[in-house]
């Protein structure tokens, strides 16, 4: 993986109560990752709007942050997706108000559509702050998947840049893998043995991935491997919530079938009820 996977960061901005917090979060992250920032506003350009954006960005521009502002009218999903491709955005930030009714609407109709179609990584912010809140604990999926190696590597890259002290890699294991029906003490003992074997196998697989990540991205970080049994997506979201993680890092969703859209799974569980800020790696 390259030293800087996120060279250009984009954020969709609207004139909501969280405007200043969202822009501050995006500008801070861009500075910490040494990336260019692109603000995307769905609407007509005006001097007043432009001035409002630059007033918020001024402290960061003084510190040499490279910023561009794009104004374009149209459908929000289409504008954000097309601009992301045109500007070669590597990481797209989507901010959501924490008011429950708006959050559900936003996640359901905007972020979910963009997440399904975007060709870049996505950061969903549910707790934007004007002043920086330290990122101390990052949880990342460690499931067996071709995308996982890149996702874990990206999680450590971000953890190092944000100076997070702890990264927990969660390996979600479905009950189907046990293939043992617990009916008595003997089957319970067998189930326990199989669980321990699976945990050892998963921990060994994740250990190999970590060993191939640049040492400067893992040093000074407490690394924990946590196998959990349960439904994929739901289990890691619940874990991130009870572990009070500051950021949850996930693989991007695979191509979805008609049935996948009817019955939520994996990332769909996360989008339905965001446990914390979520970074989805493409």
C-alpha positions as a printed Julia matrix, in Angstrom:
282×3 Matrix{Float64}:
   0.0     0.0     0.0
   1.2     3.53   -0.75
   2.38    5.78    2.07
  -0.62    8.04    1.54
  -3.78    6.24    0.36
  -5.86    9.41    0.71
  -4.35   12.16   -1.43
  -7.6    14.06   -2.08
 -10.43   14.29    0.46
 -13.91   15.51   -0.46
 -16.87   16.52    1.67
 -20.47   17.27    0.75
 -21.43   20.52    2.5
 -24.84   22.07    3.11
 -25.87   25.06    5.22
 -26.97   23.01    8.21
 -26.29   23.63   11.91
 -23.27   21.3    11.59
 -21.68   23.15    8.67
 -18.76   24.59   10.66
 -18.14   21.33   12.54
 -18.18   19.25    9.35
 -15.78   21.57    7.53
 -13.46   21.72   10.54
 -13.39   17.92   10.74
 -12.64   17.62    7.01
  -9.97   20.31    7.06
  -8.27   18.82   10.15
  -8.27   15.33    8.64
  -6.9    16.65    5.34
  -4.1    18.43    7.21
  -3.23   15.37    9.3
  -3.21   13.12    6.21
  -1.4    15.75    4.12
  -4.2    15.65    1.54
  -5.98   18.19   -0.67
  -9.54   19.11    0.37
 -12.48   19.53   -2.01
 -15.74   21.02   -0.72
 -18.79   19.94   -2.76
 -21.89   22.1    -2.47
 -25.01   20.97   -4.31
 -26.49   24.29   -5.38
 -25.81   27.47   -7.28
 -22.63   29.42   -6.65
 -22.81   32.79   -4.92
 -20.25   35.15   -3.4
 -22.0    34.96   -0.03
 -21.82   31.15    0.1
 -18.19   31.16   -1.03
 -17.26   33.71    1.66
 -18.93   31.63    4.37
 -16.93   28.58    3.36
 -13.62   30.47    3.17
 -14.23   32.15    6.55
 -14.44   28.71    8.19
 -11.43   27.44    6.24
  -9.21   30.48    6.85
  -7.21   29.07    9.82
  -6.38   25.94    7.81
  -5.54   27.82    4.61
  -3.07   29.91    6.63
  -1.36   26.6     7.45
  -1.08   25.81    3.72
  -4.08   23.51    3.33
  -4.85   23.09   -0.38
  -8.62   23.69   -0.82
 -11.03   23.73   -3.75
 -14.76   24.52   -3.63
 -17.13   23.02   -6.2
 -20.64   24.41   -6.74
 -23.02   22.34   -8.86
 -26.81   22.14   -8.99
 -28.62   18.83   -9.43
 -29.47   15.62   -7.63
 -27.29   15.4    -4.47
 -26.27   11.78   -5.0
 -25.43   12.27   -8.67
 -23.54   15.53   -8.08
 -21.46   14.14   -5.21
 -20.63   10.92   -7.08
 -19.73   12.63  -10.37
 -17.64   15.32   -8.66
 -15.79   12.65   -6.66
 -14.77   10.93   -9.88
 -13.92   14.14  -11.75
 -11.75   15.46   -8.9
 -10.2    12.03   -8.24
 -11.31   12.04   -4.61
  -9.89    9.13   -2.59
 -11.95    9.7     0.56
 -15.43   11.21    0.63
 -16.77   12.59    3.92
 -20.51   12.69    4.54
 -21.73   14.53    7.62
 -25.08   13.82    9.28
 -27.0    15.74   11.91
 -27.42   13.84   15.15
 -31.15   14.58   15.36
 -32.68   11.11   15.09
 -35.3    11.83   12.43
 -32.82   13.59   10.14
 -30.08   11.04   10.76
 -32.34    8.16    9.73
 -33.44   10.03    6.62
 -29.9    11.03    5.71
 -28.39    7.61    6.17
 -31.29    5.91    4.43
 -31.6     8.06    1.34
 -28.26    9.78    0.73
 -25.33    8.02    2.41
 -26.61    4.54    1.64
 -27.02    5.31   -2.06
 -23.59    6.94   -2.23
 -21.99    4.09   -0.28
 -23.39    1.55   -2.73
 -22.18    3.43   -5.79
 -19.04    5.35   -4.8
 -15.72    4.29   -6.25
 -13.79    5.87   -3.38
 -13.61    5.34    0.39
 -16.28    6.99    2.54
 -16.23    8.48    6.04
 -19.63    8.87    7.71
 -19.51   11.47   10.5
 -22.18   11.39   13.18
 -20.2    13.25   15.82
 -18.56   16.22   14.04
 -16.88   18.78   16.29
 -15.5    22.27   15.75
 -12.72   21.57   18.25
 -10.78   18.35   17.78
 -11.89   15.35   19.82
  -8.97   12.87   20.02
  -9.44    9.52   18.28
  -8.27    6.99   20.84
  -9.75    3.64   19.8
 -10.29    2.32   16.26
 -12.17   -0.91   15.53
 -11.61   -2.55   12.12
 -13.16   -5.63   10.53
 -10.87   -8.62   10.16
 -13.21  -11.01    8.37
 -11.81  -13.38    5.76
 -12.25  -11.41    2.55
  -9.98  -10.24   -0.31
 -10.58   -6.6     0.72
  -9.66   -7.04    4.38
  -5.86   -6.75    3.99
  -6.19   -3.27    2.45
  -8.84   -2.24    4.99
  -6.67   -3.18    7.98
  -3.63   -1.47    6.43
  -5.69    1.69    5.88
  -6.99    1.55    9.46
  -3.43    1.56   10.8
  -2.42    4.36    8.42
  -5.28    6.48    9.78
  -4.6     5.42   13.37
  -0.98    6.52   13.04
  -1.95    9.87   11.48
  -4.58   10.55   14.16
  -2.3     9.27   16.93
  -4.84    6.7    18.11
  -3.56    4.56   20.95
  -5.5     1.35   20.27
  -6.69   -0.68   17.27
  -8.97   -3.7    17.72
  -9.35   -6.1    14.8
 -12.68   -7.89   15.0
 -13.04  -11.2    13.18
 -16.75  -11.91   12.78
 -17.49  -15.64   12.7
 -20.93  -16.95   11.78
 -22.55  -19.71   13.83
 -22.7   -21.76   10.62
 -18.95  -22.35   10.88
 -19.45  -24.28   14.12
 -21.62  -26.91   12.39
 -22.4   -28.44   15.78
 -25.83  -28.47   17.36
 -25.53  -28.15   21.15
 -27.89  -30.7    22.74
 -25.97  -32.07   25.74
 -22.72  -31.71   27.7
 -20.72  -33.64   25.09
 -21.86  -31.51   22.17
 -21.27  -28.38   24.3
 -17.66  -29.46   24.94
 -17.18  -30.15   21.22
 -18.65  -26.77   20.36
 -16.26  -25.06   22.78
 -13.26  -26.9    21.29
 -14.29  -25.97   17.74
 -14.75  -22.32   18.79
 -11.25  -22.19   20.26
  -9.76  -23.73   17.11
 -11.55  -21.19   14.93
 -10.35  -18.34   17.16
  -6.74  -19.54   16.92
  -7.05  -19.87   13.13
  -8.51  -16.37   12.76
  -5.95  -14.78   15.08
  -3.12  -16.41   13.1
  -4.56  -15.13    9.82
  -4.86  -11.57   11.14
  -1.35  -11.73   12.63
   0.1   -12.35    9.16
  -1.74   -9.3     7.81
  -0.39   -7.09   10.63
   3.18   -8.33   10.1
   3.05   -6.98    6.53
   2.0    -3.46    7.55
   4.81   -0.85    7.72
   6.21   -0.73   11.26
   5.91    3.06   11.42
   2.12    2.66   11.09
   1.83    0.17   13.97
   4.38    1.44   16.49
   3.07    2.93   19.74
  -0.37    1.38   19.05
  -1.91   -1.27   21.3
  -3.19   -4.0    18.95
  -5.97   -6.37   19.98
  -7.48   -9.26   18.0
 -11.1   -10.04   18.93
 -12.93  -13.0    17.32
 -16.7   -12.78   17.87
 -19.53  -15.12   16.86
 -22.66  -13.6    15.35
 -24.28  -11.97   12.34
 -21.81  -10.12   10.12
 -22.16   -6.35   10.23
 -24.47   -6.36   13.23
 -21.92   -8.02   15.54
 -19.04   -5.64   14.8
 -21.35   -2.63   15.01
 -22.53   -3.75   18.44
 -18.94   -4.41   19.54
 -17.81   -0.95   18.39
 -20.64    0.57   20.38
 -19.99   -1.24   23.67
 -16.22   -0.79   23.27
 -16.84    2.95   22.84
 -14.78    3.06   19.66
 -14.15    6.48   18.13
 -14.02    5.06   14.6
 -15.21    1.86   12.93
 -13.36    0.85    9.74
 -15.1    -1.54    7.34
 -14.66   -3.14    3.92
 -16.7    -1.54    1.14
 -19.85   -3.54    0.25
 -19.69   -6.11   -2.5
 -21.98   -5.84   -5.51
 -25.52   -6.28   -4.21
 -28.23   -8.49   -5.64
 -31.96   -7.83   -5.53
 -32.29   -9.99   -2.41
 -29.43   -8.17   -0.68
 -31.38   -4.92   -0.99
 -34.45   -6.51    0.58
 -32.65   -8.18    3.47
 -29.9    -6.05    5.1
 -26.51   -7.65    5.8
 -22.89   -6.68    6.53
 -22.47   -2.93    5.84
 -26.25   -2.47    5.57
 -26.57   -3.21    9.29
 -24.0    -0.52   10.01
 -25.76    2.06    7.81
 -29.11    1.34    9.44
 -27.81    2.23   12.9
 -24.4     3.92   12.91
 -22.62    2.97   16.17
 -19.95    5.7    15.78
 -18.12    7.45   12.93
 -17.63    4.89   10.16
 -14.85    4.69    7.56
 -15.63    2.42    4.6
 -12.54    1.47    2.59
 -12.89    1.05   -1.16
